[in-house]
Amino acid sequence: MKQSFFGFSMGSRACLGQNLAWMELRLLLSTLVRRFELTVPAGKEADMTPLFHFMNQPKDGYYRVRAMHRSD
């Protein structure tokens, strides 16, 4: 795969906003986890397949998650 296909590129022509984008992603994910209770819907267990010998992914390619707003 060509390096130009990577999201942030590499080397001297790397994206200047890469660190900001990663920080925003971490902030978004931590906010979602803090504000919502994430569970797997009843009867919707994911049928997982091994990927790269150390990760799993659903066979149909989708994670089904139920998000309930936390009542603090």
PyMOL Python script that loads the backbone (N, CA, C, O; Angstrom):
from pymol import cmd

cmd.read_pdbstr("""\
ATOM      1  N   MET A   1       0.842  -1.176   0.000  1.00  0.00           N
ATOM      2  CA  MET A   1       0.000   0.000   0.000  1.00  0.00           C
ATOM      3  C   MET A   1       0.888   1.241   0.000  1.00  0.00           C
ATOM      4  O   MET A   1       1.861   1.305   0.751  1.00  0.00           O
ATOM      5  N   LYS A   2       0.569   2.202  -0.817  1.00  0.00           N
ATOM      6  CA  LYS A   2       1.353   3.423  -0.878  1.00  0.00           C
ATOM      7  C   LYS A   2       1.187   4.237   0.397  1.00  0.00           C
ATOM      8  O   LYS A   2       0.123   4.242   1.017  1.00  0.00           O
ATOM      9  N   GLN A   3       2.253   4.921   0.772  1.00  0.00           N
ATOM     10  CA  GLN A   3       2.195   5.744   1.972  1.00  0.00           C
ATOM     11  C   GLN A   3       1.198   6.881   1.830  1.00  0.00           C
ATOM     12  O   GLN A   3       0.679   7.367   2.835  1.00  0.00           O
ATOM     13  N   SER A   4       0.920   7.315   0.618  1.00  0.00           N
ATOM     14  CA  SER A   4      -0.009   8.434   0.426  1.00  0.00           C
ATOM     15  C   SER A   4      -1.434   8.073   0.812  1.00  0.00           C
ATOM     16  O   SER A   4      -2.269   8.965   0.957  1.00  0.00           O
ATOM     17  N   PHE A   5      -1.738   6.788   0.982  1.00  0.00           N
ATOM     18  CA  PHE A   5      -3.082   6.380   1.358  1.00  0.00           C
ATOM     19  C   PHE A   5      -3.310   6.451   2.869  1.00  0.00           C
ATOM     20  O   PHE A   5      -4.454   6.382   3.319  1.00  0.00           O
ATOM     21  N   PHE A   6      -2.257   6.587   3.647  1.00  0.00           N
ATOM     22  CA  PHE A   6      -2.412   6.674   5.093  1.00  0.00           C
ATOM     23  C   PHE A   6      -3.050   8.003   5.465  1.00  0.00           C
ATOM     24  O   PHE A   6      -2.823   9.019   4.809  1.00  0.00           O
ATOM     25  N   GLY A   7      -3.845   7.983   6.516  1.00  0.00           N
ATOM     26  CA  GLY A   7      -4.618   9.164   6.913  1.00  0.00           C
ATOM     27  C   GLY A   7      -3.789  10.407   7.196  1.00  0.00           C
ATOM     28  O   GLY A   7      -4.181  11.506   6.806  1.00  0.00           O
ATOM     29  N   PHE A   8      -2.659  10.257   7.861  1.00  0.00           N
ATOM     30  CA  PHE A   8      -1.866  11.419   8.241  1.00  0.00           C
ATOM     31  C   PHE A   8      -0.555  11.512   7.476  1.00  0.00           C
ATOM     32  O   PHE A   8       0.192  12.474   7.656  1.00  0.00           O
ATOM     33  N   SER A   9      -0.261  10.546   6.638  1.00  0.00           N
ATOM     34  CA  SER A   9       0.981  10.495   5.878  1.00  0.00           C
ATOM     35  C   SER A   9       2.153  10.282   6.830  1.00  0.00           C
ATOM     36  O   SER A   9       1.961  10.006   8.014  1.00  0.00           O
ATOM     37  N   MET A  10       3.356  10.413   6.308  1.00  0.00           N
ATOM     38  CA  MET A  10       4.550  10.173   7.108  1.00  0.00           C
ATOM     39  C   MET A  10       5.662  11.098   6.649  1.00  0.00           C
ATOM     40  O   MET A  10       5.586  11.699   5.577  1.00  0.00           O
ATOM     41  N   GLY A  11       6.682  11.204   7.462  1.00  0.00           N
ATOM     42  CA  GLY A  11       7.868  11.938   7.083  1.00  0.00           C
ATOM     43  C   GLY A  11       7.695  13.447   7.080  1.00  0.00           C
ATOM     44  O   GLY A  11       6.894  13.993   7.838  1.00  0.00           O
ATOM     45  N   SER A  12       8.457  14.115   6.216  1.00  0.00           N
ATOM     46  CA  SER A  12       8.476  15.575   6.205  1.00  0.00           C
ATOM     47  C   SER A  12       7.168  16.184   5.723  1.00  0.00           C
ATOM     48  O   SER A  12       6.919  17.368   5.950  1.00  0.00           O
ATOM     49  N   ARG A  13       6.334  15.399   5.067  1.00  0.00           N
ATOM     50  CA  ARG A  13       5.053  15.923   4.577  1.00  0.00           C
ATOM     51  C   ARG A  13       3.866  15.443   5.417  1.00  0.00           C
ATOM     52  O   ARG A  13       2.730  15.415   4.944  1.00  0.00           O
ATOM     53  N   ALA A  14       4.137  15.076   6.635  1.00  0.00           N
ATOM     54  CA  ALA A  14       3.085  14.591   7.531  1.00  0.00           C
ATOM     55  C   ALA A  14       2.107  15.716   7.861  1.00  0.00           C
ATOM     56  O   ALA A  14       2.452  16.896   7.812  1.00  0.00           O
ATOM     57  N   CYS A  15       0.911  15.332   8.189  1.00  0.00           N
ATOM     58  CA  CYS A  15      -0.154  16.277   8.524  1.00  0.00           C
ATOM     59  C   CYS A  15       0.214  17.072   9.776  1.00  0.00           C
ATOM     60  O   CYS A  15       0.566  16.490  10.802  1.00  0.00           O
ATOM     61  N   LEU A  16       0.131  18.393   9.691  1.00  0.00           N
ATOM     62  CA  LEU A  16       0.450  19.241  10.836  1.00  0.00           C
ATOM     63  C   LEU A  16      -0.585  19.103  11.946  1.00  0.00           C
ATOM     64  O   LEU A  16      -0.275  19.354  13.111  1.00  0.00           O
ATOM     65  N   GLY A  17      -1.796  18.713  11.606  1.00  0.00           N
ATOM     66  CA  GLY A  17      -2.857  18.598  12.592  1.00  0.00           C
ATOM     67  C   GLY A  17      -2.998  17.215  13.196  1.00  0.00           C
ATOM     68  O   GLY A  17      -3.977  16.951  13.894  1.00  0.00           O
ATOM     69  N   GLN A  18      -2.048  16.326  12.949  1.00  0.00           N
ATOM     70  CA  GLN A  18      -2.148  14.952  13.432  1.00  0.00           C
ATOM     71  C   GLN A  18      -2.289  14.882  14.950  1.00  0.00           C
ATOM     72  O   GLN A  18      -3.174  14.187  15.450  1.00  0.00           O
ATOM     73  N   ASN A  19      -1.446  15.579  15.685  1.00  0.00           N
ATOM     74  CA  ASN A  19      -1.521  15.525  17.149  1.00  0.00           C
ATOM     75  C   ASN A  19      -2.834  16.103  17.655  1.00  0.00           C
ATOM     76  O   ASN A  19      -3.412  15.577  18.606  1.00  0.00           O
ATOM     77  N   LEU A  20      -3.315  17.180  17.033  1.00  0.00           N
ATOM     78  CA  LEU A  20      -4.596  17.758  17.420  1.00  0.00           C
ATOM     79  C   LEU A  20      -5.732  16.775  17.149  1.00  0.00           C
ATOM     80  O   LEU A  20      -6.639  16.636  17.970  1.00  0.00           O
ATOM     81  N   ALA A  21      -5.689  16.098  16.010  1.00  0.00           N
ATOM     82  CA  ALA A  21      -6.734  15.131  15.665  1.00  0.00           C
ATOM     83  C   ALA A  21      -6.763  13.974  16.657  1.00  0.00           C
ATOM     84  O   ALA A  21      -7.841  13.555  17.078  1.00  0.00           O
ATOM     85  N   TRP A  22      -5.597  13.448  17.038  1.00  0.00           N
ATOM     86  CA  TRP A  22      -5.553  12.361  18.015  1.00  0.00           C
ATOM     87  C   TRP A  22      -6.058  12.829  19.375  1.00  0.00           C
ATOM     88  O   TRP A  22      -6.751  12.082  20.065  1.00  0.00           O
ATOM     89  N   MET A  23      -5.718  14.063  19.771  1.00  0.00           N
ATOM     90  CA  MET A  23      -6.200  14.600  21.039  1.00  0.00           C
ATOM     91  C   MET A  23      -7.727  14.741  21.015  1.00  0.00           C
ATOM     92  O   MET A  23      -8.395  14.400  21.991  1.00  0.00           O
ATOM     93  N   GLU A  24      -8.275  15.238  19.911  1.00  0.00           N
ATOM     94  CA  GLU A  24      -9.723  15.381  19.775  1.00  0.00           C
ATOM     95  C   GLU A  24     -10.416  14.018  19.838  1.00  0.00           C
ATOM     96  O   GLU A  24     -11.479  13.890  20.445  1.00  0.00           O
ATOM     97  N   LEU A  25      -9.819  13.009  19.216  1.00  0.00           N
ATOM     98  CA  LEU A  25     -10.395  11.663  19.242  1.00  0.00           C
ATOM     99  C   LEU A  25     -10.427  11.106  20.661  1.00  0.00           C
ATOM    100  O   LEU A  25     -11.432  10.536  21.085  1.00  0.00           O
ATOM    101  N   ARG A  26      -9.334  11.270  21.391  1.00  0.00           N
ATOM    102  CA  ARG A  26      -9.298  10.810  22.784  1.00  0.00           C
ATOM    103  C   ARG A  26     -10.330  11.550  23.633  1.00  0.00           C
ATOM    104  O   ARG A  26     -10.997  10.948  24.473  1.00  0.00           O
ATOM    105  N   LEU A  27     -10.456  12.850  23.410  1.00  0.00           N
ATOM    106  CA  LEU A  27     -11.435  13.641  24.153  1.00  0.00           C
ATOM    107  C   LEU A  27     -12.855  13.177  23.842  1.00  0.00           C
ATOM    108  O   LEU A  27     -13.677  13.047  24.749  1.00  0.00           O
ATOM    109  N   LEU A  28     -13.146  12.927  22.572  1.00  0.00           N
ATOM    110  CA  LEU A  28     -14.473  12.453  22.171  1.00  0.00           C
ATOM    111  C   LEU A  28     -14.795  11.108  22.814  1.00  0.00           C
ATOM    112  O   LEU A  28     -15.873  10.936  23.383  1.00  0.00           O
ATOM    113  N   LEU A  29     -13.877  10.160  22.730  1.00  0.00           N
ATOM    114  CA  LEU A  29     -14.121   8.832  23.291  1.00  0.00           C
ATOM    115  C   LEU A  29     -14.279   8.871  24.806  1.00  0.00           C
ATOM    116  O   LEU A  29     -15.152   8.199  25.354  1.00  0.00           O
ATOM    117  N   SER A  30     -13.445   9.648  25.485  1.00  0.00           N
ATOM    118  CA  SER A  30     -13.570   9.724  26.943  1.00  0.00           C
ATOM    119  C   SER A  30     -14.876  10.398  27.349  1.00  0.00           C
ATOM    120  O   SER A  30     -15.470  10.023  28.360  1.00  0.00           O
ATOM    121  N   THR A  31     -15.334  11.383  26.581  1.00  0.00           N
ATOM    122  CA  THR A  31     -16.610  12.040  26.868  1.00  0.00           C
ATOM    123  C   THR A  31     -17.772  11.079  26.656  1.00  0.00           C
ATOM    124  O   THR A  31     -18.708  11.061  27.455  1.00  0.00           O
ATOM    125  N   LEU A  32     -17.727  10.285  25.599  1.00  0.00           N
ATOM    126  CA  LEU A  32     -18.783   9.300  25.359  1.00  0.00           C
ATOM    127  C   LEU A  32     -18.861   8.277  26.486  1.00  0.00           C
ATOM    128  O   LEU A  32     -19.949   7.948  26.958  1.00  0.00           O
ATOM    129  N   VAL A  33     -17.715   7.781  26.912  1.00  0.00           N
ATOM    130  CA  VAL A  33     -17.689   6.775  27.976  1.00  0.00           C
ATOM    131  C   VAL A  33     -18.159   7.377  29.298  1.00  0.00           C
ATOM    132  O   VAL A  33     -18.811   6.701  30.093  1.00  0.00           O
ATOM    133  N   ARG A  34     -17.830   8.645  29.532  1.00  0.00           N
ATOM    134  CA  ARG A  34     -18.230   9.302  30.781  1.00  0.00           C
ATOM    135  C   ARG A  34     -19.721   9.618  30.812  1.00  0.00           C
ATOM    136  O   ARG A  34     -20.347   9.512  31.866  1.00  0.00           O
ATOM    137  N   ARG A  35     -20.302  10.002  29.678  1.00  0.00           N
ATOM    138  CA  ARG A  35     -21.700  10.443  29.649  1.00  0.00           C
ATOM    139  C   ARG A  35     -22.706   9.339  29.338  1.00  0.00           C
ATOM    140  O   ARG A  35     -23.896   9.491  29.617  1.00  0.00           O
ATOM    141  N   PHE A  36     -22.244   8.234  28.767  1.00  0.00           N
ATOM    142  CA  PHE A  36     -23.165   7.177  28.365  1.00  0.00           C
ATOM    143  C   PHE A  36     -22.727   5.839  28.931  1.00  0.00           C
ATOM    144  O   PHE A  36     -21.535   5.572  29.082  1.00  0.00           O
ATOM    145  N   GLU A  37     -23.709   5.000  29.240  1.00  0.00           N
ATOM    146  CA  GLU A  37     -23.442   3.621  29.620  1.00  0.00           C
ATOM    147  C   GLU A  37     -23.575   2.788  28.352  1.00  0.00           C
ATOM    148  O   GLU A  37     -24.659   2.702  27.777  1.00  0.00           O
ATOM    149  N   LEU A  38     -22.489   2.182  27.917  1.00  0.00           N
ATOM    150  CA  LEU A  38     -22.462   1.430  26.664  1.00  0.00           C
ATOM    151  C   LEU A  38     -22.591  -0.058  26.959  1.00  0.00           C
ATOM    152  O   LEU A  38     -21.791  -0.618  27.708  1.00  0.00           O
ATOM    153  N   THR A  39     -23.592  -0.695  26.374  1.00  0.00           N
ATOM    154  CA  THR A  39     -23.816  -2.126  26.561  1.00  0.00           C
ATOM    155  C   THR A  39     -24.138  -2.767  25.219  1.00  0.00           C
ATOM    156  O   THR A  39     -24.469  -2.085  24.249  1.00  0.00           O
ATOM    157  N   VAL A  40     -24.035  -4.084  25.186  1.00  0.00           N
ATOM    158  CA  VAL A  40     -24.439  -4.844  24.002  1.00  0.00           C
ATOM    159  C   VAL A  40     -25.940  -5.099  24.121  1.00  0.00           C
ATOM    160  O   VAL A  40     -26.390  -5.564  25.168  1.00  0.00           O
ATOM    161  N   PRO A  41     -26.728  -4.811  23.083  1.00  0.00           N
ATOM    162  CA  PRO A  41     -28.173  -5.055  23.161  1.00  0.00           C
ATOM    163  C   PRO A  41     -28.476  -6.528  23.427  1.00  0.00           C
ATOM    164  O   PRO A  41     -27.735  -7.409  22.991  1.00  0.00           O
ATOM    165  N   ALA A  42     -29.565  -6.789  24.139  1.00  0.00           N
ATOM    166  CA  ALA A  42     -29.966  -8.158  24.457  1.00  0.00           C
ATOM    167  C   ALA A  42     -30.214  -8.947  23.177  1.00  0.00           C
ATOM    168  O   ALA A  42     -30.890  -8.470  22.265  1.00  0.00           O
ATOM    169  N   GLY A  43     -29.665 -10.151  23.114  1.00  0.00           N
ATOM    170  CA  GLY A  43     -29.850 -11.014  21.955  1.00  0.00           C
ATOM    171  C   GLY A  43     -29.021 -10.633  20.745  1.00  0.00           C
ATOM    172  O   GLY A  43     -29.242 -11.168  19.658  1.00  0.00           O
ATOM    173  N   LYS A  44     -28.075  -9.723  20.903  1.00  0.00           N
ATOM    174  CA  LYS A  44     -27.261  -9.257  19.774  1.00  0.00           C
ATOM    175  C   LYS A  44     -25.777  -9.526  20.013  1.00  0.00           C
ATOM    176  O   LYS A  44     -24.938  -8.675  19.718  1.00  0.00           O
ATOM    177  N   GLU A  45     -25.453 -10.686  20.537  1.00  0.00           N
ATOM    178  CA  GLU A  45     -24.054 -11.012  20.780  1.00  0.00           C
ATOM    179  C   GLU A  45     -23.281 -11.003  19.465  1.00  0.00           C
ATOM    180  O   GLU A  45     -23.751 -11.537  18.460  1.00  0.00           O
ATOM    181  N   ALA A  46     -22.114 -10.405  19.475  1.00  0.00           N
ATOM    182  CA  ALA A  46     -21.303 -10.300  18.266  1.00  0.00           C
ATOM    183  C   ALA A  46     -20.625 -11.630  17.969  1.00  0.00           C
ATOM    184  O   ALA A  46     -20.047 -12.250  18.862  1.00  0.00           O
ATOM    185  N   ASP A  47     -20.693 -12.064  16.727  1.00  0.00           N
ATOM    186  CA  ASP A  47     -19.994 -13.260  16.278  1.00  0.00           C
ATOM    187  C   ASP A  47     -18.621 -12.803  15.799  1.00  0.00           C
ATOM    188  O   ASP A  47     -18.480 -12.291  14.689  1.00  0.00           O
ATOM    189  N   MET A  48     -17.614 -12.992  16.643  1.00  0.00           N
ATOM    190  CA  MET A  48     -16.293 -12.432  16.389  1.00  0.00           C
ATOM    191  C   MET A  48     -15.397 -13.400  15.624  1.00  0.00           C
ATOM    192  O   MET A  48     -15.480 -14.615  15.800  1.00  0.00           O
ATOM    193  N   THR A  49     -14.542 -12.844  14.777  1.00  0.00           N
ATOM    194  CA  THR A  49     -13.537 -13.618  14.054  1.00  0.00           C
ATOM    195  C   THR A  49     -12.165 -13.022  14.357  1.00  0.00           C
ATOM    196  O   THR A  49     -12.042 -11.807  14.512  1.00  0.00           O
ATOM    197  N   PRO A  50     -11.131 -13.862  14.443  1.00  0.00           N
ATOM    198  CA  PRO A  50      -9.784 -13.348  14.694  1.00  0.00           C
ATOM    199  C   PRO A  50      -9.296 -12.476  13.534  1.00  0.00           C
ATOM    200  O   PRO A  50      -9.587 -12.741  12.367  1.00  0.00           O
ATOM    201  N   LEU A  51      -8.556 -11.444  13.885  1.00  0.00           N
ATOM    202  CA  LEU A  51      -7.982 -10.536  12.899  1.00  0.00           C
ATOM    203  C   LEU A  51      -6.553 -10.238  13.325  1.00  0.00           C
ATOM    204  O   LEU A  51      -6.337  -9.725  14.422  1.00  0.00           O
ATOM    205  N   PHE A  52      -5.589 -10.542  12.498  1.00  0.00           N
ATOM    206  CA  PHE A  52      -4.168 -10.300  12.774  1.00  0.00           C
ATOM    207  C   PHE A  52      -3.665 -11.033  14.018  1.00  0.00           C
ATOM    208  O   PHE A  52      -2.677 -10.598  14.611  1.00  0.00           O
ATOM    209  N   HIS A  53      -4.289 -12.100  14.425  1.00  0.00           N
ATOM    210  CA  HIS A  53      -3.857 -12.965  15.532  1.00  0.00           C
ATOM    211  C   HIS A  53      -3.904 -12.308  16.909  1.00  0.00           C
ATOM    212  O   HIS A  53      -3.563 -12.963  17.894  1.00  0.00           O
ATOM    213  N   PHE A  54      -4.308 -11.049  17.021  1.00  0.00           N
ATOM    214  CA  PHE A  54      -4.383 -10.433  18.343  1.00  0.00           C
ATOM    215  C   PHE A  54      -5.600  -9.531  18.519  1.00  0.00           C
ATOM    216  O   PHE A  54      -5.791  -8.958  19.592  1.00  0.00           O
ATOM    217  N   MET A  55      -6.419  -9.399  17.492  1.00  0.00           N
ATOM    218  CA  MET A  55      -7.642  -8.604  17.578  1.00  0.00           C
ATOM    219  C   MET A  55      -8.809  -9.419  17.046  1.00  0.00           C
ATOM    220  O   MET A  55      -8.614 -10.406  16.337  1.00  0.00           O
ATOM    221  N   ASN A  56     -10.007  -9.010  17.384  1.00  0.00           N
ATOM    222  CA  ASN A  56     -11.217  -9.641  16.864  1.00  0.00           C
ATOM    223  C   ASN A  56     -12.078  -8.592  16.189  1.00  0.00           C
ATOM    224  O   ASN A  56     -12.026  -7.412  16.536  1.00  0.00           O
ATOM    225  N   GLN A  57     -12.866  -9.028  15.228  1.00  0.00           N
ATOM    226  CA  GLN A  57     -13.828  -8.141  14.587  1.00  0.00           C
ATOM    227  C   GLN A  57     -15.096  -8.930  14.320  1.00  0.00           C
ATOM    228  O   GLN A  57     -15.034 -10.146  14.140  1.00  0.00           O
ATOM    229  N   PRO A  58     -16.248  -8.266  14.289  1.00  0.00           N
ATOM    230  CA  PRO A  58     -17.495  -8.970  13.995  1.00  0.00           C
ATOM    231  C   PRO A  58     -17.495  -9.487  12.563  1.00  0.00           C
ATOM    232  O   PRO A  58     -16.956  -8.840  11.665  1.00  0.00           O
ATOM    233  N   LYS A  59     -18.102 -10.656  12.349  1.00  0.00           N
ATOM    234  CA  LYS A  59     -18.137 -11.234  11.007  1.00  0.00           C
ATOM    235  C   LYS A  59     -18.864 -10.343  10.018  1.00  0.00           C
ATOM    236  O   LYS A  59     -18.470 -10.262   8.855  1.00  0.00           O
ATOM    237  N   ASP A  60     -19.933  -9.665  10.465  1.00  0.00           N
ATOM    238  CA  ASP A  60     -20.666  -8.806   9.537  1.00  0.00           C
ATOM    239  C   ASP A  60     -20.065  -7.403   9.440  1.00  0.00           C
ATOM    240  O   ASP A  60     -20.536  -6.589   8.645  1.00  0.00           O
ATOM    241  N   GLY A  61     -19.033  -7.106  10.236  1.00  0.00           N
ATOM    242  CA  GLY A  61     -18.349  -5.828  10.143  1.00  0.00           C
ATOM    243  C   GLY A  61     -18.923  -4.715  11.005  1.00  0.00           C
ATOM    244  O   GLY A  61     -18.446  -3.582  10.933  1.00  0.00           O
ATOM    245  N   TYR A  62     -19.938  -5.007  11.822  1.00  0.00           N
ATOM    246  CA  TYR A  62     -20.576  -3.970  12.629  1.00  0.00           C
ATOM    247  C   TYR A  62     -20.579  -4.344  14.101  1.00  0.00           C
ATOM    248  O   TYR A  62     -20.838  -5.494  14.453  1.00  0.00           O
ATOM    249  N   TYR A  63     -20.292  -3.376  14.959  1.00  0.00           N
ATOM    250  CA  TYR A  63     -20.463  -3.530  16.397  1.00  0.00           C
ATOM    251  C   TYR A  63     -21.799  -2.915  16.752  1.00  0.00           C
ATOM    252  O   TYR A  63     -22.080  -1.773  16.388  1.00  0.00           O
ATOM    253  N   ARG A  64     -22.611  -3.655  17.448  1.00  0.00           N
ATOM    254  CA  ARG A  64     -23.896  -3.116  17.895  1.00  0.00           C
ATOM    255  C   ARG A  64     -23.769  -2.734  19.362  1.00  0.00           C
ATOM    256  O   ARG A  64     -23.449  -3.569  20.209  1.00  0.00           O
ATOM    257  N   VAL A  65     -24.023  -1.471  19.648  1.00  0.00           N
ATOM    258  CA  VAL A  65     -23.866  -0.949  20.998  1.00  0.00           C
ATOM    259  C   VAL A  65     -25.109  -0.167  21.373  1.00  0.00           C
ATOM    260  O   VAL A  65     -25.650   0.594  20.570  1.00  0.00           O
ATOM    261  N   ARG A  66     -25.549  -0.365  22.595  1.00  0.00           N
ATOM    262  CA  ARG A  66     -26.685   0.395  23.115  1.00  0.00           C
ATOM    263  C   ARG A  66     -26.126   1.463  24.049  1.00  0.00           C
ATOM    264  O   ARG A  66     -25.400   1.148  24.992  1.00  0.00           O
ATOM    265  N   ALA A  67     -26.458   2.713  23.791  1.00  0.00           N
ATOM    266  CA  ALA A  67     -25.972   3.826  24.601  1.00  0.00           C
ATOM    267  C   ALA A  67     -27.122   4.404  25.414  1.00  0.00           C
ATOM    268  O   ALA A  67     -28.113   4.882  24.861  1.00  0.00           O
ATOM    269  N   MET A  68     -26.977   4.354  26.724  1.00  0.00           N
ATOM    270  CA  MET A  68     -27.972   4.924  27.637  1.00  0.00           C
ATOM    271  C   MET A  68     -27.319   6.089  28.373  1.00  0.00           C
ATOM    272  O   MET A  68     -26.240   5.945  28.948  1.00  0.00           O
ATOM    273  N   HIS A  69     -27.981   7.240  28.350  1.00  0.00           N
ATOM    274  CA  HIS A  69     -27.440   8.421  29.020  1.00  0.00           C
ATOM    275  C   HIS A  69     -27.340   8.153  30.514  1.00  0.00           C
ATOM    276  O   HIS A  69     -28.301   7.695  31.132  1.00  0.00           O
ATOM    277  N   ARG A  70     -26.185   8.435  31.093  1.00  0.00           N
ATOM    278  CA  ARG A  70     -25.988   8.219  32.530  1.00  0.00           C
ATOM    279  C   ARG A  70     -26.748   9.284  33.314  1.00  0.00           C
ATOM    280  O   ARG A  70     -26.754  10.457  32.943  1.00  0.00           O
ATOM    281  N   SER A  71     -27.374   8.868  34.382  1.00  0.00           N
ATOM    282  CA  SER A  71     -28.072   9.816  35.253  1.00  0.00           C
ATOM    283  C   SER A  71     -27.183  10.097  36.457  1.00  0.00           C
ATOM    284  O   SER A  71     -27.202   9.355  37.439  1.00  0.00           O
ATOM    285  N   ASP A  72     -26.419  11.153  36.375  1.00  0.00           N
ATOM    286  CA  ASP A  72     -25.465  11.494  37.448  1.00  0.00           C
ATOM    287  C   ASP A  72     -26.142  12.179  38.588  1.00  0.00           C
ATOM    288  O   ASP A  72     -25.490  12.534  39.571  1.00  0.00           O
TER     289      ASP A  72
END
""", "prot")
cmd.dss("prot")
cmd.show_as("cartoon", "prot")
cmd.util.cbc("prot")
cmd.orient("prot")
